[in-house]
Amino acid sequence: MNKTHRALLLGGLCLALAVGAPACKKKKVAEPPPTPAPIATPRPTPAPTPKPVEVQEPFREEKPAPPIELSADDIKNRGLLQSVYFDLDKHDLSDATRATLRANAEWLKGNTKWKVVIEGHCDDRGTTEYNLELGGRRARAVREFLVSLGVADARMRTVSFGEERPADAGHSESAWSKNRRAEFLVE
């Protein structure tokens, strides 16, 4: 073989290797495509809630509701002024009596159109004269305390009924304790 043939043969061999070598490479097996995730059905987007249309009305001045007019009977029936009670032969104000009178004073200061009569009462033990005097002392003690709390003295007057108008006609300590009192009558 001459040199030319050899060179041609060698050149052809190189060419064959160059062209065929890639064909001999191990083929990569194509991986199967990944399993797709389940497709979520899109939820419909709710339509936005329409904003209420503000209708502006012409300016109107707010007038307060007229106060409820109470009669003297309404005040008595609703118990807006509470009676206070005393110990036997006493006109001193107990702590409970003072607490009740503070509430009465607040009502009186807030309702200045009313005047009040403070009635002093007693149980039926003792003489008529003694009970009239004791009822008067009870009514005056209540009035003085209310004045000290800021109720105008000119809006109050006192009267004593002694034993003449019992709240309970019985003759027991329970009945007598209801009769030793000061009551309020609005005018």
MIVO-100504 format. One record per residue: x negated, y negated, z of N, C-alpha, C in turn; residue in one letter. Coordinates in steps of 0.02 Angstrom, whole numbers, plus 50000, padded with zeros to 5 digits. Atoms other than C-alpha are relative to their C-alpha. Example, Ala and Ser with C-alpha at 12.3 -4.5 7.8 and 13.67 -1.06 7.14 Angstrom:
499555005950000493855022550390499554994050000A/500425005949997493165005350357500394994550037S/
! end
This chain:
499595005650000500005000050000499554993950000M/500435005850005499294984449959500224994850050N/499915005049948499214969350065500634996049988K/499425004050017500624960649980500625003850022T/499414996149981501814974950005500065000350076H/500004999649928501294976150184500274993450029R/499795006449975501574957850213500754999249988A/499305000450016503264959050129500405004650047L/499674995249957503734974250230500014997450073L/500045002749933503154966350391500464993950006L/499575005849999504074950250349500735002150000G/499314997650002505664959950308500205003150066G/499874997049935505504969550469500144994650053L/499905005549952505344953550568500684996749990C/499355003150015506834946550478500575004350025L/499484995449978507854961950516500074999950076A/499985000349927507374961150699500324993450024L/499745006549979507774942850709500764999849989A/499285000350015509484945350630500365005350041V/499654994549968509904961950712499945000150075G/500114999749928509234959250886500604997350039A/499435002349962510674948550944500595004749996P/499444995350007511874961650880499925005850046A/500134994449956511064974650993500084998250074C/499935002049930511254964551150500645002950027K/499414997449967512474971251276500544994749997K/499455004650005514134963351243500314999050068K/499655001549937514944954651388500735001449989K/499294998550003516654961151422500374993750026V/499625005949980517844946851430500435001850060A/499594998849941518634945651601500724998149984E/499305001850012520504945851601500154993250034P/499855006549969521234928851637500315001150070P/499724999249933521684926251821500764999849998P/499274999949997523464929851871500244993050021T/499785006849982524344913351872500435000250064P/499595000749939525104907552037500724999049979A/499305001050019526984908052040500154992649992P/499845006950015527654892351968500604998050042I/499465002449958528694882752093500474995749957A/499515004050037530274875952024500024993150033T/500015006649968530134857352053500704998150023P/499365002249973531484850552165500164993249970R/499835006550027532444836452094499914994650053P/500115005649954531954820152175500674996450009T/499365003449990533474812552259499964992849978P/499975007050022534004796152190499954995650062A/500065004249941533544782052308500684997350020P/499375002549974534954776452421500044992549984T/499965007150017535564760052358500074995850064P/499965004449943535334745952482500664996249997K/499365003750001536944737752536499884992849980P/500045006950023537224721352457500264995650056V/499795004549947537294707752587500394994349970E/499585005550023538694696052558499994994850055V/500035005249950538414679852647500644996050000Q/499385003949993539954671952714499814993050023E/500155006849977540044653652749499925000150076P/500145000449929539414649052922500644998450038F/499435001249956540744650653055499744999750071R/500225000749931540454644753231500375005250042E/499704995049956540734658853355500304996550060E/499685002849941541974653953487500065005550052K/499934994849948541894663153652500735001650012P/499314997949985543414673053698500254995950060A/499755003949943544534663053812499985004250063P/500034996149939544324668253993500695002750017P/499384996949980545634679754060500254996350062I/499715003649944546774669954173500315005050048E/499744995649948547114679154333500484996150045L/499565003149951548544675554449499755001950070S/500184998349931548374675854638500175007350015A/499824993049990549284692554637499515004749966D/500504995950036548054699454507499375000650042D/500615000149959546604694454618500095004650061I/499864995749941547404702854770500045007349979K/499904993050021547924718554674499365003249976N/500644997250025546204720654596499485000550056R/500474999749943545374718754766499374996049987G/500595004050016544214705054703499714996650062L/500235002649936544114697954879500185005250053L/499904994549953543894711555009500114997550071Q/499915001449929544514711055188499395002350038S/500544997949956543254712455328500295001950068V/499734997149938543464721555494499544998550059Y/500355001949939542954718055674500085005450053F/499954995649942542604727755832500504997150050D/499525002049949543804726855981499754993950038L/500145006249963543844709556060499384996349975D/500605003250028542454703355943500184995849939K/499945003950062542284690255809499314999649966H/500674999750029540444693955773500025003649933D/500024996950066540004698655594499485005650000L/500464994350004539234715955575499634999749933S/500374999750064537994720255436500475001849942D/499534998050053539384728755337500464994249982A/499575005850012540494713355358499624994849959T/500415004950037539084701955298499905002149927R/500094997650069538794712855144500644998849959A/499365001250034540644711955098500104992549987T/499915007250008540674693155127499524997149948L/500465002350053539134690855014500325001249931R/499664998650064540094699254872500594995249990A/499445004850004541624688454910499754993049982N/500295006650014540524672854909499804999449927A/500195000150071539824677254738500614999149955E/499395000750041541574679154668500284992950007W/499735006849989542144662754747499584994749965L/500435004950033540624653354680500085000349924K/499904999450071540974660054506500714998349977G/499305001550016542834655854513500224994050041N/499935006049959542854638154578500694996949998T/499345003150002544634634154528500455002550057K/499594997249948545304644854670499814997350069W/500095001449929545524639554850500215006350037K/499854993949964545654652654984500214998450072V/499795000249930546544654755150499705006350032V/500294994349963545594665655273500455001250059I/499524998249948546834674555385499655004450053E/500274996049946546264680955556500555004250031G/499514995349972547164696355625499705003950058H/500204996049942547104706855784500455006150006C/499554994549984547794723155849500484997650055D/499475002249953549264722755972499815000550073D/500224999949930548234724756130499804992950020R/500145006949977548064708756230500634995849994G/499425004550003549244694156250500054996749932T/499895003550063549984684756105499534994149994T/500435005950001549014669056152499275002049988E/500704997750008547364678556169499885002349928Y/500094997450067547614687256001500024994549947N/500015005750046548034670855913499334996550001L/500665003249994546424663255980499465004349969E/500514995550028545384678655934500065000349924L/499925000150073546124679055759499724993749969G/500295006450023545644660655740499255000250000G/500744999549997543854664155796499745004449944R/500214995650054543734678355670500034996449933R/499945003650064544364667555526499474994549994A/500515005350002543184653155574499305002949990R/500664996850008541684665055585499895001949926A/500044998250071542054671255409499894993749957V/500065006250038542264653555343499294997150006R/500675002749989540614647655421499475003949962E/500494995950037539674662255345500054998749925F/499925001550072540404658855172499714993249982L/500295006750012539914640455186499245000649999V/500734999149999538134646055231499745003249936S/500194996850063538134655955068500134995649940L/499915004850055538604640754964500714999049975G/499305001250019540504641454954500214993450031V/499805006749976541214623854969500515000650056A/499564999949941542034621155138500704997449982D/499365003050019543404610755056500465004949964A/499594995050036544004626054960500305005250047R/499774994849953544394635955119500374996950059M/499675001949937545584634555265500135006550037R/499904994149959545894646455408500684999750035T/499374999449963547454652755495499955006550040V/499994994049959547724665355634500725002550007S/499354996949990549164677555640499995004550062F/500044995949940548554686455795500215007149984G/499764993250010549494702955808500645000349959E/499355000550032551014697055709500065003649932E/499974996850066550574704955539499525005949996R/500454994250000549814722055568499965003349931P/500084996250061549104731555421500255007150010A/499774993349983549564747855510500394999350066D/499585000849941551004748255635499895005450053A/500114994649952550324763655724499684997450065G/500295001749935549674763955903499455004950016H/500594995749990548044773355884499384995949980S/500615003650017546234768155865499944999149925E/500025000550073546364771755679500434994249975S/499555005550020547834759755660499734993450025A/500255006349973547084746555775499394997449962W/500615002250036545424746455679500174996849933S/499785003150063546384741955520500304993150012K/499675006349984547244727555608499514994550023N/500515004849978545654719155676499614997849938R/500265001650066545254710155514500054992549984R/499905006650032545064694355411500165001649927A/499784999050069545984694055245499964993549962E/500055005950043545884682255096500634999449957F/499425001650041547364674155012499804994249954L/500205005350047546984664154854500594995549985V/499485004950015547944648354813499844996849932E/
! end
